[in-house]
Amino acid sequence: MTKRDGRRFCPGQSQSIMMKKLMRTGLKRTTPGAGFTLIELLVVIAIIAILAALLLPVLALAKQKGNSARCMSNLKQLGVGFALYEGDNTDTCPAAACDGADNSQYTWDTAIHPFIGGNANYSQSQLDSGAVDQTLTPPILRCPCDIGPDTYWVASQPTLGRRTYAMNAIGPNYQETLGSALPTPTDGLGIYWTAPTTTSDAPGYRTSVVIRPAGTINLVEQPAGDNVCGNVWPSFSIAPNNNGDNGQGMGECYQTDVNDPNNQGLALYKLHDYHFNYLFFDNHVALLTMEQTVGSGTTNNPQGMWTIAGN
């Protein structure tokens, strides 16, 4: 023990006092305020907004690509349905449609219904009604990018099953009266029969008619607000683009229709990054622009992949 300035001083006592001061100081807040400041919050919000702006387009693009891949899968499964149907029918492709004057209807998708996962609890009259309920229709008949609203007569019947796809028509003169000889096809095999009443026996073409199965289109994407399962209109497609007919009617028999204010085909084309999926007769599927499919023709008068000759 020593004396400093006349007072007793103990080294151990000095260390004890210092430790107590440190402990008391450590229990006190050394920051002047709690939480974030307004500026700090604004900076964090700005950073989050920037990240969202960068990520959202990427996520949207990924979703589009995923939907496009699902559409390709749909078409491949439909191709298998065609093959199974043809195997049971002496290698004969179903007709695109048989339109009965009594409003009965038969289409390519009802022909292959048992082979594509369609509801087995159905009657033929339901499939021939031209307005098949969505509880009976296979989901693979609609592309996930086909999100347009129901239009025209379908708008009042929202439970009907929508259909995205259509057969490549035999040519501009796609229609024939049932009982007549099969006309010579120039394009696909989608023949449109008219009859007093529809029949599942409406004849189609032998698959051997197609000279270039890997180069000729069988099914195309052709969305419309009234393209529903089992309905003859529009069960077939004439060309990628319509620039002559107006509104509902013949214009629906094209993939896109500039004269239709709805133009759901163009909306889907954009969601596929300005491409359509096409099923070919060898059952492969390709994602192509409209221009890539028409060869030496035009999008309104196609050649190339739309034709059997392939010019």
Rosetta blueprint (number, residue, H / E / L):
1 M L
2 T E
3 K E
4 R E
5 D L
6 G L
7 R E
8 R E
9 F E
10 C L
11 P H
12 G H
13 Q H
14 S H
15 Q H
16 S H
17 I H
18 M H
19 M H
20 K H
21 K H
22 L H
23 M H
24 R H
25 T H
26 G H
27 L L
28 K L
29 R L
30 T L
31 T L
32 P L
33 G L
34 A L
35 G L
36 F L
37 T L
38 L H
39 I H
40 E H
41 L H
42 L H
43 V H
44 V H
45 I H
46 A H
47 I H
48 I H
49 A H
50 I H
51 L H
52 A H
53 A H
54 L H
55 L H
56 L H
57 P H
58 V H
59 L H
60 A H
61 L H
62 A H
63 K H
64 Q H
65 K H
66 G H
67 N H
68 S H
69 A H
70 R H
71 C H
72 M H
73 S H
74 N H
75 L H
76 K H
77 Q H
78 L H
79 G H
80 V H
81 G H
82 F H
83 A H
84 L H
85 Y H
86 E H
87 G H
88 D H
89 N L
90 T L
91 D L
92 T E
93 C L
94 P L
95 A L
96 A L
97 A E
98 C E
99 D E
100 G E
101 A L
102 D L
103 N L
104 S L
105 Q E
106 Y E
107 T E
108 W H
109 D H
110 T H
111 A H
112 I L
113 H H
114 P H
115 F H
116 I L
117 G L
118 G L
119 N L
120 A L
121 N L
122 Y L
123 S L
124 Q H
125 S H
126 Q H
127 L H
128 D L
129 S L
130 G L
131 A L
132 V L
133 D E
134 Q L
135 T L
136 L L
137 T L
138 P L
139 P H
140 I H
141 L H
142 R L
143 C L
144 P L
145 C L
146 D L
147 I L
148 G L
149 P L
150 D L
151 T L
152 Y H
153 W H
154 V H
155 A H
156 S H
157 Q L
158 P L
159 T L
160 L E
161 G L
162 R E
163 R L
164 T L
165 Y E
166 A E
167 M E
168 N E
169 A E
170 I L
171 G L
172 P L
173 N L
174 Y L
175 Q E
176 E E
177 T E
178 L L
179 G L
180 S L
181 A L
182 L L
183 P L
184 T L
185 P L
186 T L
187 D L
188 G L
189 L L
190 G E
191 I L
192 Y E
193 W E
194 T E
195 A E
196 P L
197 T L
198 T L
199 T L
200 S L
201 D L
202 A L
203 P L
204 G L
205 Y L
206 R E
207 T H
208 S H
209 V H
210 V L
211 I L
212 R L
213 P H
214 A H
215 G H
216 T L
217 I E
218 N E
219 L E
220 V E
221 E E
222 Q L
223 P L
224 A L
225 G L
226 D L
227 N L
228 V E
229 C L
230 G L
231 N L
232 V L
233 W L
234 P L
235 S L
236 F E
237 S E
238 I L
239 A E
240 P E
241 N E
242 N E
243 N L
244 G L
245 D L
246 N L
247 G L
248 Q L
249 G L
250 M H
251 G H
252 E H
253 C H
254 Y E
255 Q E
256 T E
257 D E
258 V L
259 N L
260 D L
261 P L
262 N L
263 N L
264 Q H
265 G H
266 L H
267 A H
268 L H
269 Y H
270 K H
271 L H
272 H L
273 D L
274 Y L
275 H L
276 F E
277 N E
278 Y E
279 L E
280 F E
281 F L
282 D L
283 N L
284 H L
285 V E
286 A E
287 L E
288 L E
289 T L
290 M H
291 E H
292 Q H
293 T H
294 V L
295 G L
296 S L
297 G L
298 T L
299 T L
300 N L
301 N L
302 P L
303 Q L
304 G H
305 M H
306 W H
307 T L
308 I L
309 A L
310 G L
311 N L
